[in-house]
Amino acid sequence: MTSRTPSLHVEDALLAAAERILATGGPEALSVRRIAAEAGVAPMSVYNRFDGKNGIVDRLFTKGFDDLAAAMRAVAEADPATDLVGCGEAYWAFATARPATYAVMFDRAVAGFEPSPEAWAHAADCFGVLVAHVRRAMAGGVVGAGDEVDVAQQLWESLHGLVSLTLRSLGFVTDIDAHRGRLFTTLLRGLAPPTPAG
């Protein structure tokens, strides 16, 4: 007889089980029955607590953005340029450590899933952390004055491209870490305030 997960921890167990299944079997392997079995609970628990599979995926989407936001908030160097690079490194570390969750967040990996308005709000809050770092970089003269949201979007797009190509093994550089450092340098140089004409 298998032991059941204590009721207090059922939601966490279901989310962890879903993330493990996504990581090992891909989105096609994700089902209510399999999530419940992996978590050691009855399938009805998935419906009672999340209203089905898409409810769990919605929570994974939300938790992914919350965790990414926390990682970027934790970057607090004295130099705002180092902060921006730290945000990029935090993004990279999250995506490469949890590619299945990243795919749920950005690639619509689970067929038929659409994030709820509440989940989108968490994604927006995560983006807001990057905007705050950009605002600080502008105030510190690291980034030229302009639309902080637009600049944050440019940075996010660049990082997303780097991560997406890397996760799909579509890169041709031999040292991805050195390449990533050069990309960050290029981005900061491009965003720097214009040099006064002499």
N, C-alpha and C positions, 0 to 999 in steps of 0.2 A: 504494500500500500504506500503510495507516494504522499509525502507531507505537503500540506497546503500552506500557502503564504499567509502570514498573519494579516488580518483585515486592515490594520493601520498602514501597512506597507504595500497594499495591492496596487494602487495607482503607480507608485514608483517602480514596482516590479513589472507592471505591464509596459511602461514606457521603456525600461531597460531591455525587456525582452524584445520589443518591437525594434529597437535600435540594433540589437545583436542580430536579429533575423535579417534586417536590411543589409547589415555589414557582411554577413556570411552568405546569404542566399539571394540578395537583391530584392527589388520591389515586388517581383512576381511571386516570391516566397511568402509575402506578407498576407496573412489571413487571420480572421478572428480566432479560429480554432488553434492555429499554430502559435499565435501570440499567447493565448491562454495557457496552452500546454507548456510553453517555454517559461511562463511566469509561475506555473504551479497553481493556477486558479481555474475555476469553472468558466467556460466561454461566456456565460451570461454576465460575468463581471465586466467584460469589455463593453457590453451594451449598457449595463447599469451605471458605469462610471464615465464612459466616453461616448455613448450612443453609437458604438460601432467602430469599424476600422478607421474611417476617415476622421473620427474624433481623436483617435490616438495619433494619427499623422498630423493633425492640426496642432496637437500639444507638442509633438516633436519639432514641428516648424517653429512654434513659439519659444520652446526651450532652447532651440538652437540659436535663435537671435538673442535671447536673454544671455546665454553663455558667451556668445561672441561680443555682445555689448560689455559684459563684465570684464572680459579679457582686454578690451580696448580701454575701458575705464581704469584698469589697473596700471596702465602706462602713465607714469607721472615723473618724467625726467625734468631737470631744470631747463634744458634747452628745447624750445618748441620744435626745432627741426628733428631732433632725436626722438621727440614724442611722435611725430608723424611717421617716421621710420618704424618706431615701436608698434604703432597701430598696424602698419603693413605686416610686420613680423607676426603680430598676434593673429591677424586674419589668415596669414599663410599657415601658421601652426594649427589653428582651429580646422581649417579646410583639409589639410593633409592628415591630421590625426583622426578626423571624423568625416571621411568623404561621403559616406552614406547619408548622414544627416545633412551635409552640405548640399547633396543632390536633392534632398527633399525641399530644402530652403530655396534653391536657385534653379533647379532643372526640371521641376514638375515630374519627379521620378516616379511617383505613384499615380497610375492612371485614374482619372476621375476625381482626383483631389483638387479642391480649390480652397485656399486659406480663408478662414473666417475674417470678418472685419476686425475682431479682437486680435487675431494673429497678425494681421497687417499692421495694427497699431504697434505691436512689439517690434516688427521689422523697422518701422519708422523711428521708433525710439533708439534702436541700434544705430541707424544712420545718423541720428542726432548726436550720438557720441562722437562720431567722426567730424561732424560739422563743428562741434565745440572745439575739437583739436585744431581744425582749420582756422577757426576764429582766433584762437590763441596764437597760431603761427602768423596770422595777418597782423595782430597787435604787436608781435615781436619782430616784425620786419622780415620774417623768413619767407612769407608768401605775399605777393603783391596785393594791394587792395582790390576788392572786387566782390562778386557774389559768392559768399561762403558756401552756399548750398551747391552752386554750380561747380565750384572747385572740389568740394567733397565728392560730388558725383563723378568728376573726372578721375579722382584717385580711386574710387570704388571700382569704376569700370576697368581701369588699368590692372588693379589687383585681381579682379574677377577673371580677366583674360589670362593673366599669368597662371592663376590656379587652375582654370578650366583646361587650358592646354596641357599643363603638367599632369593633371589627373587622368587625362586621356592619352598620355605618352606621346604628345604631338610636338615635343620640343626637340631641337637639334643641337643645343649647347651641351657641352660635356660636364660643366660645373654649374649646376642650377643655383647653388647658394651664392656663388660669385656673380652670376648673372642677375639674380634678384637684387643684390646690393647695387649693381650698376643701374638697374631699372629705377630703384629708389633715388639714386643720385641724379639720374636724368629727369625724373619727375620734379624733384625739388629745384633743379636748375631751371626748368621750364616755367615753374610757378613763381620763381624769385622776382622781387620788384625790379623794374627796369633800372639799368645803370644810368645815372645822370650823364648827359652829354658833356664831354670835357672841352 
